[in-house]
Amino acid sequence: MFKKYLIYSSIFSLFTEKLLIHNIIDIKFFYIIIILNSGLLIYYGLYYFNKVFLLILGIIFTLNFFNILLGINQWYLFSLQFLGITIIASYYYNFFRYLDDNFYVFDIYVKTSFWIASLGLTLYLIDVIYHGEVAGLDSIMLEPAHYAAVVLPAFYFSLWNYINYKSYKKETAILLLSIILSGSAVAFIGLLLTIFFIGKKSIFKIFQTLLAVILVGFIMYTTNSDVGMRVDDTLMALYTMDLKGANLSTTVLLSNAYISYNSFMSYPIFGSGLGSYILAYQEYFYKIDGGGASNVAYGINSKDANSLFLRLLVESGMFGIILLSSFIIRNGVGLGFKSEAISKGLLIYIMLKLLREGHYFPSEMWFFFMLYLFLKRKSNVSKI
């Protein structure tokens, strides 16, 4: 009973990013689940701190301590991020360490994704009937891009099963339709990555993926005026090195890239410290042509760069990028088993996470990261 509660509550929490109270900081519903479940694991003597994990945390704390002493970072900015990462990553480490069968857990996540997608399609249809034109599908999630990123590992696994075993038919169809209707760039990039990863690799596969990228990009550019405007404005801003007149999305994208590059060049090895991106933002945004507090983009993604890669680059430098790259390479599963399909689905999520959303602990991130780790660690890797 306890094990089932732990599994279902943890998986339910993956889809609760929208449930929050904003009061100085975001207080999210899934924080309550994490704290409660952590307490239960401690009560039953099932909570354990991995020595390597503690060593990494110790190194991060030490590096940030010196950054704070040098005035590069601030204590409260660092402590909030460090505490959040420690609590949530530790919980999911112990969650997967305690469970016997990761495949069972992932299957429940896939089934839950299917029902969340079904609900999303229903809500989308109701909106179409009553309002005509609607925004992208996001079901009960925060936004369409976030929805697509969270369910893409489930879609990849379902599609892999359908191709190889003709199973998960309804999951594949419903998830694919919902991802397409989300209408987000993240969704289409995820689908292109799915095309690349599914099946055997070959020169033809690479060519097929590149052709798909070009074709989808051309269709989106020519048929979607919003996409066309963003591409045109981005190219013009890069050519003129001036953000004046650029649309909001272009301004946010290029300003965060500019800020990240300049901050990284100042602290390339270990970065400026966890939580310090907002300090870099405040320092460099005003130096952009067309930037400044009067710019409508000022303050958007000022804390997270809207990209995990850019934020890591600023806050942890090459140390953080190498650490993350090592984690991805060392723990990827390529055994031709069911675990490989799960691993590749999770890798798609990680790649999308690096591209978009710079938060260190959204509701689903550490669940996926720790599952990626334990797929290779667990000895219960077996064929379907």
C-alpha positions in Angstrom: 0.0 0.0 0.0 2.8 2.4 0.9 4.7 1.6 -2.3 1.6 2.3 -4.4 0.9 5.5 -2.7 4.5 6.6 -3.2 4.4 5.8 -6.9 1.0 7.3 -7.7 1.5 10.5 -5.7 5.0 11.1 -7.2 3.7 10.5 -10.8 0.7 12.7 -10.2 3.0 15.5 -9.0 4.7 15.6 -12.5 1.6 17.2 -13.9 0.9 19.8 -11.1 3.3 22.6 -12.2 0.3 24.9 -12.7 -0.8 24.4 -9.1 1.1 27.1 -7.2 0.8 30.1 -5.0 3.0 33.1 -5.8 4.0 35.0 -2.7 7.6 36.4 -3.2 8.6 32.9 -4.3 6.5 30.2 -6.0 5.0 27.7 -3.5 4.1 24.7 -5.7 1.7 21.9 -4.8 4.3 19.3 -5.7 6.6 20.7 -3.0 4.1 19.5 -0.4 4.1 16.0 -2.0 7.9 15.9 -2.0 8.3 17.0 1.6 5.5 14.6 2.8 6.9 11.6 0.9 10.5 12.4 2.0 9.3 12.4 5.6 7.6 9.0 5.1 10.8 7.5 3.6 12.8 8.9 6.6 10.2 7.5 9.0 10.5 4.0 7.5 14.3 4.1 7.4 14.4 4.2 3.6 16.2 7.5 3.1 19.8 7.4 2.1 22.4 10.0 0.9 24.6 8.7 -1.8 28.3 9.5 -1.2 29.0 10.7 -4.8 25.9 13.0 -4.6 27.1 14.4 -1.3 30.5 15.0 -2.8 29.0 16.9 -5.7 26.9 19.0 -3.4 29.9 19.7 -1.2 31.9 20.9 -4.2 29.0 23.1 -5.4 28.6 24.6 -1.9 32.3 25.3 -1.6 32.6 27.0 -5.0 29.5 29.1 -4.3 30.8 30.0 -0.9 33.9 31.6 -2.5 31.7 33.3 -5.1 29.6 34.8 -2.3 32.8 35.9 -0.4 34.1 37.6 -3.5 30.8 39.4 -4.0 30.0 37.6 -7.3 26.9 36.0 -5.9 24.5 36.6 -3.0 23.7 34.2 -0.2 19.9 34.2 -0.5 20.0 33.7 -4.3 22.3 30.7 -3.8 20.6 29.1 -0.8 17.1 28.9 -2.4 18.4 27.1 -5.4 20.8 24.8 -3.5 18.1 23.9 -0.9 15.5 23.1 -3.6 17.9 21.0 -5.7 19.1 19.1 -2.6 15.6 18.2 -1.3 14.0 17.3 -4.6 16.9 15.5 -6.2 17.5 13.6 -3.0 13.8 12.5 -2.8 13.7 11.1 -6.3 17.1 9.4 -5.8 15.6 7.6 -2.8 12.3 7.0 -4.6 14.0 5.0 -7.4 16.4 3.4 -5.0 13.5 2.0 -3.0 11.4 0.7 -5.9 12.0 -2.7 -7.4 10.7 -2.2 -11.0 11.4 1.1 -12.8 9.5 -0.2 -15.9 6.3 -0.5 -13.8 6.7 3.1 -12.6 7.3 4.3 -16.2 4.3 2.4 -17.5 2.1 4.2 -14.9 3.6 7.5 -16.1 2.8 6.6 -19.7 -0.8 5.7 -18.8 -1.2 8.9 -16.8 0.2 10.9 -19.7 -2.4 9.3 -21.9 -5.3 10.4 -19.6 -3.8 13.9 -19.3 -3.6 14.1 -23.1 -7.2 12.8 -23.5 -8.4 15.4 -21.0 -6.4 18.0 -23.0 -8.0 17.0 -26.3 -11.4 17.2 -24.7 -10.8 20.7 -23.3 -9.3 21.8 -26.6 -12.4 20.6 -28.5 -14.7 22.4 -26.1 -12.6 25.6 -26.6 -12.9 25.2 -30.4 -16.6 24.8 -30.2 -17.3 27.7 -27.9 -14.5 30.1 -28.9 -13.6 29.2 -32.4 -9.8 29.8 -32.6 -7.9 28.7 -29.5 -4.3 28.7 -28.2 -2.1 25.6 -28.2 -3.2 22.5 -26.2 -1.8 22.4 -22.7 -4.3 20.2 -20.9 -4.0 21.0 -17.2 -0.3 22.0 -17.6 1.3 25.4 -17.3 1.7 26.1 -21.0 1.8 24.2 -24.3 5.6 23.9 -24.5 5.8 22.6 -21.0 3.0 20.1 -21.7 4.8 18.8 -24.8 8.1 18.3 -23.0 6.6 16.4 -20.1 4.6 13.9 -22.2 7.2 13.4 -25.0 9.1 10.6 -23.2 5.7 8.7 -22.9 5.0 9.3 -26.6 8.5 8.0 -27.7 8.1 4.9 -25.6 4.6 4.3 -26.9 5.7 4.8 -30.5 8.6 2.4 -30.0 6.3 -0.3 -28.7 3.8 0.3 -31.5 6.6 0.0 -34.2 8.1 -3.1 -32.6 5.2 -4.9 -31.0 2.0 -3.2 -32.3 1.1 -2.3 -28.7 0.3 1.0 -27.1 -1.8 2.0 -30.2 -4.2 4.4 -28.5 -1.4 5.9 -26.4 0.6 6.6 -29.5 -2.3 8.2 -31.4 -3.7 10.3 -28.6 -0.3 11.6 -27.4 0.9 12.4 -31.0 -2.3 14.4 -31.7 -2.1 16.3 -28.4 1.6 17.1 -29.0 0.9 18.4 -32.5 -2.0 20.5 -31.3 0.1 22.1 -28.6 1.5 24.0 -31.5 4.8 24.8 -29.7 8.3 24.9 -31.2 9.4 22.6 -28.4 6.8 20.0 -29.5 8.0 20.0 -33.1 11.7 19.8 -32.1 10.7 16.9 -29.8 9.0 15.1 -32.7 12.0 15.7 -35.0 14.3 14.2 -32.3 11.8 11.3 -32.1 12.2 10.7 -35.8 16.0 10.7 -35.4 16.2 8.4 -32.4 13.5 5.8 -33.4 14.9 2.8 -35.3 18.4 2.1 -36.5 20.9 4.8 -37.2 22.3 5.3 -40.7 23.3 8.0 -43.2 19.8 7.7 -44.6 18.3 8.3 -41.2 20.4 11.4 -40.7 19.5 12.7 -44.1 15.8 11.9 -43.4 15.9 13.9 -40.2 17.6 16.9 -41.8 15.1 16.8 -44.6 12.2 16.7 -42.1 13.8 19.6 -40.2 14.0 21.7 -43.4 10.5 20.7 -44.5 8.8 21.4 -41.2 10.8 24.7 -40.8 9.8 25.9 -44.3 6.1 25.0 -43.7 6.0 26.7 -40.3 7.8 29.8 -41.8 5.5 30.2 -44.8 2.1 29.2 -43.2 2.5 30.6 -39.6 2.8 34.4 -39.7 3.9 34.5 -36.0 6.8 32.1 -36.7 7.7 34.0 -39.9 7.8 37.2 -38.0 10.1 35.7 -35.3 12.5 34.3 -37.8 12.6 37.6 -39.8 13.1 39.7 -36.6 15.8 37.4 -35.3 17.8 37.5 -38.5 17.4 41.3 -38.7 18.5 41.7 -35.1 21.5 39.5 -35.6 22.5 41.4 -38.7 22.1 44.9 -37.2 23.0 43.9 -33.6 20.0 46.0 -32.5 16.9 44.8 -30.8 14.9 48.0 -31.5 11.7 47.0 -33.3 12.1 43.3 -32.7 9.2 41.2 -31.4 9.0 40.1 -27.8 10.1 36.5 -28.4 13.1 37.6 -30.4 14.1 40.2 -27.8 13.9 37.7 -25.0 15.8 35.0 -26.9 18.7 37.2 -28.1 19.0 39.3 -24.9 19.4 36.1 -22.8 21.9 34.7 -25.2 23.9 38.0 -25.1 23.8 38.1 -21.3 24.8 34.5 -21.0 27.8 34.9 -23.4 29.1 38.0 -21.6 28.7 36.5 -18.1 30.3 33.2 -19.2 33.3 35.1 -20.6 33.7 36.8 -17.2 33.5 33.5 -15.2 34.2 30.7 -17.7 35.4 27.9 -15.4 33.0 27.7 -12.5 30.5 30.3 -13.4 29.1 33.0 -11.1 27.1 30.7 -8.8 23.7 29.1 -8.4 20.9 31.7 -8.6 23.1 34.4 -9.9 21.7 34.7 -13.4 19.5 37.6 -12.3 22.6 39.5 -11.3 24.1 38.9 -14.8 20.8 40.0 -16.3 20.7 43.2 -14.4 24.3 44.0 -15.4 24.2 43.2 -19.1 20.6 43.9 -20.3 21.2 47.7 -20.3 24.2 47.3 -22.5 22.2 45.8 -25.4 21.2 48.2 -28.2 17.5 48.6 -27.7 17.7 47.2 -24.2 16.8 49.0 -21.0 13.9 49.1 -18.5 11.7 50.7 -21.0 11.9 47.7 -23.3 8.8 45.5 -23.0 11.0 42.4 -22.7 12.8 43.7 -19.6 12.5 41.3 -16.7 11.2 38.3 -18.7 13.2 35.2 -17.8 15.5 37.3 -15.8 16.0 34.6 -13.3 16.4 31.5 -15.5 17.4 32.6 -19.0 14.5 30.5 -20.4 17.1 27.8 -21.1 18.8 25.3 -18.8 21.9 25.3 -21.0 22.3 29.1 -20.9 21.6 29.2 -17.2 24.2 26.4 -16.4 26.7 28.2 -18.6 26.3 31.4 -16.5 26.0 29.9 -13.1 28.3 26.9 -13.2 30.6 27.6 -16.2 32.4 24.7 -18.0 32.3 22.7 -14.7 28.5 22.4 -14.9 28.4 21.7 -18.6 31.0 19.0 -18.3 29.3 17.5 -15.2 25.9 17.4 -17.1 27.5 16.0 -20.3 29.2 13.2 -18.2 25.9 12.4 -16.6 24.2 12.0 -19.9 26.9 10.0 -21.6 27.7 7.7 -18.7 24.1 6.8 -17.9 22.6 6.5 -21.4 21.3 2.9 -22.0 21.9 1.4 -25.4 21.2 -2.3 -24.8 18.5 -2.9 -27.3 16.0 -3.5 -24.5 12.9 -1.8 -23.2 15.2 0.3 -21.1 16.8 1.8 -24.2 13.4 3.1 -25.4 12.8 4.7 -22.0 16.3 6.1 -21.9 16.0 7.7 -25.4 12.6 9.2 -24.5 14.2 10.7 -21.4 17.1 12.0 -23.4 14.7 13.9 -25.7 13.2 15.5 -22.6 16.7 16.5 -21.3 17.6 18.0 -24.7 14.4 20.0 -24.8 15.0 21.1 -21.2 18.5 22.4 -22.1 16.8 24.3 -25.0 13.9 25.8 -23.0 13.0 26.4 -19.4 15.8 27.2 -17.0 14.2 26.2 -13.7 16.3 23.8 -11.6 13.3 22.0 -10.1 10.1 22.0 -12.1 7.7 19.2 -11.0 9.0 16.6 -13.5 12.7 17.3 -14.0 14.3 15.3 -11.2 11.9 12.4 -11.7 13.2 12.1 -15.3 16.8 12.7 -14.4 16.9 10.1 -11.6 15.0 7.6 -13.7 17.6 8.1 -16.4 20.3 7.4 -13.8 18.6 4.3 -12.3 17.8 2.7 -15.7 21.4 1.7 -15.9 22.0 1.2 -12.2 19.2 -1.3 -11.6 19.8 -4.9 -12.3 16.3 -5.6 -13.5 17.0 -4.7 -17.1 15.1 -7.2 -19.2 13.6 -7.7 -22.6 10.0 -7.1 -23.3 
